[in-house]
Amino acid sequence: MTSELTFVQADDSLAQEYDEMAERSFGHTVGDITHLHGHADIRVALRSGRVVAGGLGLFLPQYFGGAPVPSALLAAGSVAPEERGDRLAARMVHERLTPLRERGAVISTISTLSNGYARHLGWQAPTPVFAHAVRAEDLKRSFATGDFCIETGTAPAALDLQQDLARRWNGPVERPAWWQHWKIAKSRLTTYRFHRPGNPIAGWLTLTTGRREHHGTDLTVHDFWAGGHECAAAMLAFLGRYTSRTETIHFRRGALPPAPLLLHNLHRYRVTTQAWHPWMLRILDLQGAVRLRGWPDDVDLELPIEIGEEANPTTHRRYLLGICAGHADLIPTGDEAQITLTRGQFAAWYAGGLRSPEAARLSGVGARSDVALSGFIQATGGQDPWLPDHF
């Protein structure tokens, strides 16, 4: 008889065993297990005292509508190859989420290759994610540095700027103090800061370089935080200066914000874009997530909606969504719904991923009127979804 599974928080010994199992499962080392050991909640599944599955959980806020919403960020989930096929991954997800929900997480984000499986468990992708490759010479010809000064290294003011800019999008993590140190240590990042003479930092980026086999370097941008168009242009022009050593500038998946910086400015549009597996959002607590999110001050909305239950998607529950003066509530009601959504569709709407009534209808959102659907979409349409953070 196969022994029963037990799920526990990993001590140092079990974390090391989980690290070794994950390397066997993924086929390569998983650096985050080591680098995040002191910051993450590590849960493992044991069979006969041996680690057969595990995962990391980070309890950190994500910005939605400008407000930090407590989130459970799940990373490095893995199941030993010999244990696959018996829904252990789903059980492991439940065990990983439970302590984070108890700490107050009302949403959860995950990035996984198994999008269908994650969707089945309640997550939904609010936006596609792309990596870009641009010729250095095209950046050099298309953008100007202007009078921006460039300095190296991280500074507290740069990290403060990053948090201010992050609030303007839906999804970025409210990075704790250790975040940048972890990223620099893990990826050997080089940081460049940009500012006008006598003015505060207006933007910064991080990048990595590696020597090519025959000549030159490979360059990958990890962070790209610009406070405005002129600073963004200066940052792109700076990357164009690498043309003597680097043929192509690579922007890691999600590194560039979803703005038409390249589309509207390149002299020749020769961009290679690659789609990656998207980040996916799950609403753990509907009412808590709505209450804690930021909302536009000028939205005044009272709308009965119907949302599928998490445990049984075919069963719907009716709520009254009320938004006024930057605050919102979701209250159970018996009123007939004007909008009908699944939990996944609600997550996409929450992140601003449903950009128009037509997009919402094509995504399967039900609506009794165009007026109701337009008002519903506009409530979260003021900020774009973007998750530049990797975990």
BABA-383245 format. One record per residue (C-alpha): residue in one letter; z, x, y negated; residue number from 1. Coordinates in nm, 3 decimals. Each point is the difference from the previous one (the first is absolute). Layout:
a | Z | X | Y | NUM
...
***
This chain:
m | 0.000 | 0.000 | 0.000 | 1
t | -0.085 | 0.130 | -0.348 | 2
s | 0.314 | 0.068 | -0.202 | 3
e | 0.074 | -0.208 | -0.307 | 4
l | -0.087 | 0.114 | -0.350 | 5
t | 0.265 | 0.071 | -0.260 | 6
f | -0.060 | 0.045 | -0.373 | 7
v | 0.216 | 0.234 | -0.205 | 8
q | 0.012 | 0.189 | -0.326 | 9
a | -0.100 | 0.356 | 0.078 | 10
d | 0.243 | 0.289 | -0.036 | 11
d | -0.133 | 0.354 | -0.046 | 12
s | -0.063 | 0.047 | 0.371 | 13
l | -0.184 | -0.330 | 0.046 | 14
a | -0.198 | 0.061 | -0.320 | 15
q | -0.122 | 0.329 | 0.144 | 16
e | -0.096 | -0.173 | 0.326 | 17
y | -0.178 | -0.271 | -0.199 | 18
d | -0.188 | 0.270 | -0.192 | 19
e | -0.122 | 0.154 | 0.328 | 20
m | -0.094 | -0.341 | 0.143 | 21
a | -0.190 | -0.092 | -0.319 | 22
e | -0.202 | 0.322 | 0.017 | 23
r | -0.096 | -0.087 | 0.356 | 24
s | -0.081 | -0.358 | -0.104 | 25
f | -0.208 | 0.082 | -0.311 | 26
g | -0.158 | 0.314 | 0.140 | 27
h | 0.121 | 0.206 | -0.299 | 28
t | 0.321 | 0.086 | -0.179 | 29
v | 0.154 | -0.264 | -0.228 | 30
g | 0.152 | 0.199 | -0.284 | 31
d | 0.174 | -0.294 | -0.164 | 32
i | 0.244 | -0.032 | 0.287 | 33
t | 0.141 | 0.339 | -0.096 | 34
h | -0.044 | -0.022 | -0.376 | 35
l | 0.150 | -0.349 | -0.031 | 36
h | 0.283 | 0.050 | 0.245 | 37
g | 0.267 | -0.010 | -0.271 | 38
h | -0.147 | -0.297 | -0.185 | 39
a | -0.133 | -0.242 | 0.262 | 40
d | 0.159 | -0.239 | 0.244 | 41
i | -0.124 | 0.123 | 0.340 | 42
r | 0.005 | -0.247 | 0.289 | 43
v | -0.096 | 0.081 | 0.357 | 44
a | -0.038 | -0.187 | 0.327 | 45
l | 0.161 | 0.152 | 0.307 | 46
r | -0.076 | -0.054 | 0.365 | 47
s | 0.233 | 0.174 | 0.242 | 48
g | 0.123 | 0.208 | -0.293 | 49
r | -0.350 | 0.125 | -0.088 | 50
v | -0.174 | -0.075 | -0.333 | 51
v | -0.309 | -0.212 | 0.065 | 52
a | -0.067 | -0.137 | -0.352 | 53
g | 0.113 | 0.052 | -0.354 | 54
g | -0.069 | -0.040 | -0.368 | 55
l | 0.115 | 0.078 | -0.352 | 56
g | 0.118 | -0.251 | -0.255 | 57
l | 0.047 | 0.064 | -0.373 | 58
f | 0.199 | -0.242 | -0.212 | 59
l | -0.166 | 0.036 | -0.341 | 60
p | -0.126 | -0.238 | -0.271 | 61
q | -0.367 | -0.067 | -0.066 | 62
y | -0.125 | -0.121 | -0.336 | 63
f | -0.146 | -0.350 | -0.018 | 64
g | -0.057 | -0.157 | -0.338 | 65
g | 0.181 | 0.296 | -0.156 | 66
a | 0.324 | -0.061 | 0.189 | 67
p | 0.139 | 0.209 | 0.289 | 68
v | 0.014 | -0.218 | 0.312 | 69
p | 0.216 | 0.130 | 0.290 | 70
s | -0.236 | 0.097 | 0.280 | 71
a | 0.007 | 0.127 | 0.357 | 72
l | -0.263 | 0.275 | 0.025 | 73
l | -0.085 | 0.066 | 0.364 | 74
a | -0.153 | 0.329 | 0.109 | 75
a | -0.074 | 0.215 | 0.304 | 76
g | 0.038 | -0.282 | 0.252 | 77
s | -0.095 | 0.121 | 0.347 | 78
v | 0.029 | -0.102 | 0.363 | 79
a | -0.027 | 0.242 | 0.291 | 80
p | -0.341 | -0.038 | 0.172 | 81
e | 0.161 | -0.090 | 0.330 | 82
e | 0.189 | -0.288 | -0.166 | 83
r | -0.291 | -0.168 | -0.176 | 84
g | -0.131 | -0.345 | 0.082 | 85
d | 0.332 | -0.182 | 0.030 | 86
r | 0.063 | -0.103 | -0.364 | 87
l | 0.249 | 0.278 | -0.055 | 88
a | -0.154 | 0.068 | -0.343 | 89
a | 0.083 | -0.355 | -0.112 | 90
r | 0.358 | 0.028 | 0.124 | 91
m | 0.029 | 0.338 | -0.170 | 92
v | -0.118 | -0.147 | -0.331 | 93
h | 0.268 | -0.269 | 0.018 | 94
e | 0.269 | 0.259 | 0.070 | 95
r | -0.119 | 0.219 | -0.287 | 96
l | -0.012 | -0.286 | -0.249 | 97
t | 0.339 | -0.151 | 0.083 | 98
p | 0.223 | 0.262 | -0.171 | 99
l | -0.230 | 0.017 | -0.302 | 100
r | 0.005 | -0.379 | -0.039 | 101
e | 0.379 | 0.013 | 0.020 | 102
r | -0.003 | 0.248 | -0.289 | 103
g | -0.200 | -0.247 | -0.210 | 104
a | -0.370 | 0.062 | 0.067 | 105
v | -0.198 | -0.315 | -0.079 | 106
i | -0.347 | 0.149 | 0.061 | 107
s | -0.141 | 0.266 | 0.230 | 108
t | -0.299 | 0.232 | -0.020 | 109
i | -0.172 | 0.184 | 0.281 | 110
s | -0.313 | 0.212 | 0.033 | 111
t | -0.153 | -0.008 | 0.346 | 112
l | -0.326 | 0.039 | 0.187 | 113
s | 0.088 | -0.310 | 0.203 | 114
n | -0.069 | -0.255 | -0.272 | 115
g | -0.049 | -0.290 | 0.238 | 116
y | 0.330 | 0.069 | 0.173 | 117
a | 0.185 | 0.033 | -0.332 | 118
r | -0.160 | -0.324 | -0.122 | 119
h | 0.119 | -0.173 | 0.317 | 120
l | 0.353 | 0.118 | -0.082 | 121
g | -0.014 | -0.142 | -0.353 | 122
w | -0.155 | 0.266 | -0.225 | 123
q | -0.315 | -0.047 | -0.204 | 124
a | -0.218 | 0.242 | -0.200 | 125
p | -0.021 | -0.098 | -0.369 | 126
t | -0.277 | 0.243 | -0.093 | 127
p | -0.241 | 0.251 | 0.156 | 128
v | 0.085 | 0.370 | -0.019 | 129
f | -0.254 | 0.271 | -0.068 | 130
a | -0.024 | 0.377 | -0.009 | 131
h | -0.258 | 0.155 | -0.233 | 132
a | -0.197 | 0.322 | -0.008 | 133
v | -0.175 | 0.108 | -0.322 | 134
r | -0.200 | 0.312 | -0.075 | 135
a | 0.191 | 0.232 | -0.229 | 136
e | -0.312 | 0.060 | -0.208 | 137
d | -0.032 | -0.377 | -0.063 | 138
l | 0.356 | -0.014 | -0.132 | 139
k | -0.068 | 0.304 | -0.218 | 140
r | -0.311 | -0.162 | -0.154 | 141
s | 0.146 | -0.347 | -0.043 | 142
f | 0.347 | 0.052 | -0.145 | 143
a | 0.153 | 0.200 | -0.285 | 144
t | 0.344 | 0.157 | -0.020 | 145
g | 0.022 | -0.060 | -0.375 | 146
d | 0.310 | 0.144 | -0.165 | 147
f | 0.229 | -0.052 | 0.300 | 148
c | 0.227 | 0.288 | 0.098 | 149
i | 0.048 | 0.073 | 0.370 | 150
e | 0.318 | 0.140 | 0.154 | 151
t | 0.109 | 0.057 | 0.357 | 152
g | 0.308 | -0.120 | 0.181 | 153
t | 0.204 | -0.319 | 0.025 | 154
a | 0.219 | -0.112 | -0.290 | 155
p | 0.248 | -0.288 | -0.035 | 156
a | -0.217 | -0.153 | -0.273 | 157
a | -0.297 | -0.011 | 0.239 | 158
l | 0.204 | -0.183 | 0.262 | 159
d | 0.121 | -0.246 | -0.266 | 160
l | -0.362 | -0.061 | -0.100 | 161
q | -0.093 | -0.063 | 0.362 | 162
q | 0.265 | -0.270 | 0.030 | 163
d | -0.113 | -0.163 | -0.325 | 164
l | -0.362 | -0.005 | 0.116 | 165
a | 0.098 | -0.119 | 0.349 | 166
r | 0.151 | -0.317 | -0.148 | 167
r | -0.345 | -0.101 | -0.125 | 168
w | -0.131 | -0.049 | 0.355 | 169
n | 0.107 | -0.206 | 0.300 | 170
g | 0.118 | 0.213 | 0.290 | 171
p | 0.104 | 0.350 | -0.116 | 172
v | 0.332 | 0.127 | 0.127 | 173
e | 0.286 | 0.058 | -0.242 | 174
r | 0.019 | 0.364 | 0.100 | 175
p | 0.351 | 0.142 | 0.044 | 176
a | 0.092 | 0.347 | -0.127 | 177
w | -0.074 | 0.164 | 0.336 | 178
w | -0.351 | -0.145 | 0.033 | 179
q | -0.191 | 0.270 | -0.187 | 180
h | 0.194 | 0.281 | 0.168 | 181
w | -0.090 | -0.148 | 0.338 | 182
k | -0.368 | -0.025 | -0.089 | 183
i | -0.016 | 0.352 | -0.141 | 184
a | 0.170 | 0.146 | 0.306 | 185
k | -0.208 | -0.200 | 0.245 | 186
s | -0.346 | 0.051 | -0.154 | 187
r | 0.052 | 0.309 | -0.219 | 188
l | -0.109 | -0.190 | -0.309 | 189
t | -0.093 | 0.160 | -0.330 | 190
t | 0.078 | -0.210 | -0.308 | 191
y | -0.184 | -0.002 | -0.335 | 192
r | 0.128 | -0.178 | -0.311 | 193
f | -0.215 | -0.117 | -0.291 | 194
h | 0.101 | -0.063 | -0.361 | 195
r | -0.133 | 0.028 | -0.351 | 196
p | 0.151 | 0.272 | -0.221 | 197
g | 0.345 | -0.107 | -0.113 | 198
n | -0.012 | -0.324 | 0.200 | 199
p | 0.174 | -0.116 | 0.318 | 200
i | -0.156 | 0.031 | 0.345 | 201
a | -0.286 | -0.248 | 0.028 | 202
g | -0.100 | 0.057 | 0.362 | 203
w | 0.039 | 0.221 | 0.303 | 204
l | -0.158 | 0.064 | 0.335 | 205
t | 0.080 | 0.184 | 0.320 | 206
l | -0.245 | 0.171 | 0.230 | 207
t | -0.029 | 0.224 | 0.301 | 208
t | -0.255 | 0.270 | 0.072 | 209
g | -0.105 | 0.171 | 0.319 | 210
r | -0.235 | 0.286 | 0.067 | 211
r | -0.336 | -0.092 | 0.152 | 212
e | -0.132 | 0.192 | 0.298 | 213
h | -0.278 | 0.182 | -0.184 | 214
h | 0.051 | -0.032 | -0.376 | 215
g | 0.199 | -0.195 | -0.254 | 216
t | 0.272 | -0.258 | 0.037 | 217
d | 0.056 | -0.359 | 0.100 | 218
l | 0.190 | -0.195 | -0.267 | 219
t | 0.177 | -0.333 | 0.050 | 220
v | 0.170 | -0.202 | -0.275 | 221
h | 0.319 | -0.173 | 0.115 | 222
d | 0.139 | -0.145 | -0.326 | 223
f | -0.196 | -0.118 | -0.304 | 224
w | 0.216 | -0.156 | -0.273 | 225
a | -0.166 | -0.051 | -0.337 | 226
g | 0.145 | -0.190 | -0.294 | 227
g | -0.338 | -0.087 | -0.148 | 228
h | -0.375 | 0.048 | 0.020 | 229
e | -0.013 | 0.319 | -0.210 | 230
c | 0.265 | 0.169 | 0.211 | 231
a | -0.171 | -0.113 | 0.323 | 232
a | -0.326 | 0.151 | -0.130 | 233
a | 0.178 | 0.327 | -0.077 | 234
m | 0.149 | 0.008 | 0.349 | 235
l | -0.338 | -0.060 | 0.164 | 236
a | -0.161 | 0.264 | -0.224 | 237
f | 0.270 | 0.246 | 0.107 | 238
l | -0.087 | -0.062 | 0.365 | 239
g | -0.363 | 0.070 | -0.090 | 240
r | 0.103 | 0.352 | -0.098 | 241
y | 0.038 | 0.081 | 0.369 | 242
t | -0.379 | -0.009 | 0.040 | 243
s | -0.024 | 0.377 | 0.046 | 244
r | 0.224 | -0.014 | 0.308 | 245
t | -0.019 | -0.361 | 0.119 | 246
e | -0.315 | -0.201 | 0.057 | 247
t | 0.172 | -0.334 | 0.048 | 248
i | 0.323 | -0.149 | -0.137 | 249
h | 0.169 | -0.225 | 0.253 | 250
f | 0.236 | -0.278 | -0.107 | 251
r | 0.238 | -0.091 | 0.278 | 252
r | 0.001 | -0.364 | 0.108 | 253
g | 0.152 | -0.212 | -0.273 | 254
a | 0.038 | 0.296 | -0.237 | 255
l | -0.230 | -0.140 | -0.267 | 256
p | 0.120 | -0.323 | -0.163 | 257
p | -0.232 | -0.301 | 0.050 | 258
a | -0.173 | 0.049 | -0.335 | 259
p | -0.370 | 0.074 | -0.064 | 260
l | 0.063 | 0.354 | -0.126 | 261
l | -0.283 | 0.149 | 0.199 | 262
l | -0.233 | -0.300 | -0.004 | 263
h | -0.005 | -0.022 | -0.379 | 264
n | -0.016 | 0.370 | -0.083 | 265
l | -0.178 | 0.218 | 0.256 | 266
h | -0.330 | 0.145 | -0.123 | 267
r | -0.131 | -0.042 | 0.353 | 268
y | 0.183 | -0.236 | 0.231 | 269
r | 0.012 | 0.203 | 0.318 | 270
v | 0.336 | -0.108 | 0.134 | 271
t | 0.077 | -0.009 | 0.369 | 272
t | 0.251 | -0.274 | 0.072 | 273
q | 0.178 | -0.044 | 0.332 | 274
a | 0.199 | -0.305 | 0.097 | 275
w | 0.341 | 0.068 | 0.156 | 276
h | 0.247 | -0.220 | 0.178 | 277
p | 0.169 | -0.206 | -0.276 | 278
w | 0.364 | -0.029 | -0.081 | 279
m | 0.139 | -0.334 | 0.114 | 280
l | 0.272 | -0.217 | -0.150 | 281
r | 0.238 | -0.242 | 0.168 | 282
i | 0.232 | -0.245 | -0.174 | 283
l | 0.333 | 0.013 | 0.182 | 284
d | 0.183 | -0.244 | -0.228 | 285
l | -0.227 | -0.243 | -0.188 | 286
q | 0.256 | -0.122 | -0.249 | 287
g | 0.154 | 0.343 | -0.059 | 288
a | -0.340 | 0.162 | -0.051 | 289
v | -0.105 | -0.261 | -0.256 | 290
r | 0.330 | 0.018 | -0.186 | 291
l | 0.007 | 0.381 | -0.025 | 292
r | -0.365 | 0.051 | -0.094 | 293
g | -0.108 | 0.043 | -0.361 | 294
w | -0.202 | -0.284 | -0.155 | 295
p | -0.201 | -0.033 | -0.322 | 296
d | 0.199 | -0.140 | -0.291 | 297
d | -0.283 | -0.233 | -0.099 | 298
v | -0.042 | -0.171 | 0.339 | 299
d | 0.146 | -0.349 | 0.024 | 300
l | -0.072 | -0.144 | 0.344 | 301
e | 0.152 | -0.262 | 0.227 | 302
l | -0.198 | -0.039 | 0.319 | 303
p | 0.083 | -0.142 | 0.347 | 304
i | -0.132 | 0.233 | 0.268 | 305
e | 0.011 | 0.014 | 0.379 | 306
i | 0.054 | 0.326 | 0.193 | 307
g | -0.022 | 0.068 | 0.372 | 308
e | 0.323 | 0.088 | 0.174 | 309
e | 0.050 | 0.363 | 0.109 | 310
a | 0.112 | -0.088 | 0.353 | 311
n | -0.261 | -0.274 | 0.045 | 312
p | -0.306 | 0.031 | -0.231 | 313
t | -0.126 | -0.346 | 0.099 | 314
t | 0.315 | -0.154 | -0.149 | 315
h | 0.003 | -0.021 | -0.378 | 316
r | 0.284 | -0.044 | -0.244 | 317
r | -0.036 | -0.150 | -0.347 | 318
y | 0.136 | 0.171 | -0.310 | 319
l | -0.010 | -0.056 | -0.374 | 320
l | -0.112 | 0.320 | -0.174 | 321
g | 0.136 | 0.011 | -0.353 | 322
i | -0.087 | 0.280 | -0.244 | 323
c | 0.123 | 0.002 | -0.359 | 324
a | 0.089 | 0.265 | -0.262 | 325
g | -0.037 | 0.292 | 0.240 | 326
h | 0.209 | -0.150 | 0.280 | 327
a | -0.090 | -0.190 | 0.316 | 328
d | 0.157 | -0.200 | 0.281 | 329
l | -0.124 | -0.139 | 0.329 | 330
i | 0.193 | -0.312 | 0.090 | 331
p | -0.043 | -0.216 | 0.314 | 332
t | -0.155 | -0.336 | -0.088 | 333
g | -0.149 | -0.306 | 0.159 | 334
d | -0.282 | -0.031 | -0.253 | 335
e | -0.355 | 0.002 | 0.126 | 336
a | -0.141 | 0.353 | -0.024 | 337
q | -0.280 | 0.093 | -0.239 | 338
i | -0.048 | 0.344 | 0.162 | 339
t | 0.023 | 0.086 | 0.371 | 340
l | 0.036 | 0.360 | 0.123 | 341
t | 0.096 | 0.207 | 0.298 | 342
r | 0.273 | 0.263 | -0.041 | 343
g | -0.270 | 0.267 | -0.009 | 344
q | -0.195 | -0.179 | -0.272 | 345
f | 0.320 | -0.036 | -0.198 | 346
a | 0.059 | 0.374 | 0.029 | 347
a | -0.351 | 0.072 | -0.128 | 348
w | 0.053 | -0.238 | -0.293 | 349
y | 0.343 | 0.152 | -0.073 | 350
a | -0.162 | 0.344 | -0.036 | 351
g | -0.277 | -0.128 | -0.226 | 352
g | -0.257 | 0.040 | 0.275 | 353
l | -0.160 | -0.342 | -0.046 | 354
r | -0.198 | 0.071 | -0.316 | 355
s | -0.176 | -0.334 | -0.053 | 356
p | 0.005 | -0.360 | 0.130 | 357
e | -0.322 | 0.064 | 0.191 | 358
a | 0.145 | 0.310 | 0.165 | 359
a | 0.309 | -0.201 | 0.095 | 360
r | -0.207 | -0.280 | 0.156 | 361
l | -0.212 | 0.246 | 0.197 | 362
s | 0.324 | 0.157 | 0.124 | 363
g | 0.106 | -0.337 | 0.139 | 364
v | 0.240 | -0.120 | -0.268 | 365
g | 0.001 | -0.379 | -0.019 | 366
a | 0.008 | -0.178 | -0.335 | 367
r | -0.018 | -0.362 | -0.109 | 368
s | -0.154 | 0.088 | -0.337 | 369
d | -0.163 | 0.288 | -0.182 | 370
v | 0.251 | -0.038 | -0.283 | 371
a | 0.297 | 0.048 | 0.234 | 372
l | -0.164 | 0.298 | 0.172 | 373
s | -0.092 | 0.167 | -0.331 | 374
g | 0.355 | -0.028 | -0.131 | 375
f | 0.138 | 0.134 | 0.325 | 376
i | -0.235 | 0.303 | 0.000 | 377
q | 0.062 | 0.082 | -0.366 | 378
a | 0.375 | 0.030 | 0.060 | 379
t | -0.048 | 0.332 | 0.182 | 380
g | -0.345 | 0.096 | -0.128 | 381
g | 0.114 | 0.205 | -0.298 | 382
q | 0.060 | 0.318 | 0.200 | 383
d | -0.211 | 0.159 | 0.273 | 384
p | 0.138 | 0.100 | 0.341 | 385
w | 0.024 | 0.377 | 0.047 | 386
l | 0.215 | 0.209 | 0.230 | 387
p | -0.055 | 0.370 | -0.072 | 388
d | 0.312 | 0.102 | 0.192 | 389
h | -0.026 | 0.130 | 0.355 | 390
f | 0.285 | -0.023 | 0.250 | 391
***
